[in-house]
Amino acid sequence: GHVYARYNLGCWEDNAGNYDLALQHCMIAANMGCQVSLNCVKRMLMNCLATKADYAEALRGYQSATEEMSSPDRRESEALLS
C-alpha cells in the first residue's frame, strides 16, 4: 500500500482507540521509509502503547528503507538544489 495511506490508517485507528492496529499500520509505514510514522511509533512507546522492541524494529526498517532509496546521484542532485 501507499506509505501515507498506512500512516493515515494508523492515525485513524489511534483516534478510535485501536492501538494495536494503529501500531501495526505505523510500523509498516516506518518500514517503508516514513519518518512521520517512525515518530508515531516513538510517541506510542513514550505512552506505553508500544515496546522498545517495536520501536527498534521500526527504526531498523526505516533506516534500511532510507539507505535503499539513497544513491550518489540523488545526493549530488540534492546538493545542487540546496
N, C-alpha and C positions, 0 to 999 in steps of 0.2 A: 504494500500500500504506500501511499504518499506520506512522506515524513510528517508534514504539518497536519495532515488528517489524523494521524496517530496521536500526535500531541493534543489536538483538539478533542479527540475521543477521551484521552486521559483527563483533560480538564473537565469534560462533561461528567465523567464517572466520579471524579473527585468531588464535584459540586453536588452530585447525587448521593454521596456518602459511600460509594462502592470503591473503597480504597485499594482493594486487591486488583480489581480491573484497571483502575487508574494507574497503578504501579506497572502493571503489565504493558499497557499502551505506552507509557513514558519510557520504559526500558527498551521497547522495540524501537521507538523513535531515536533514543540516545544511541543505540547500536547502529543506527543509520546515519549518525553524524549530527544530530540536532542538539545544539548546546542548550537551548531553552529547556528541552526535555531532561537533559542531564541535570540542570539546575532544579528542575521539578523533583527529580529523584532525591537530590540532596536535601531539598526542603522537606520531603516526606521522611527522610532519615532524621532530620532535626525534630520532627514532630512525632517520632517513634512509630511511623507508619511503614517504614522500610528498615531493612537491616544494613549493617555495614557491608555484608557480603553482596547485597543487592546493589548498593552504591558502587562497590569495587567492580562488579560485573558491568554495570552501566558505563563506568569510567573507562574500563579496558575496551569495551565495544566502541565507545565514542572515539578514543584515541586511535584505534585500528581503522575506523572509518575515515577519520580525517587524514591519517597517513596514506591510506589508499587513494584518496582524492587529490593529494598533493603531488606536484611534479615540478621539475626545474623550470619548465616553460611557464607554468602557472605562476610560480613565484616571480619569475622575470617580468611577466606582464603586470602582475600586481605592483611590482616596484616601479614600473614605468607609469602606471596610473596614479600612484600616490605622490 
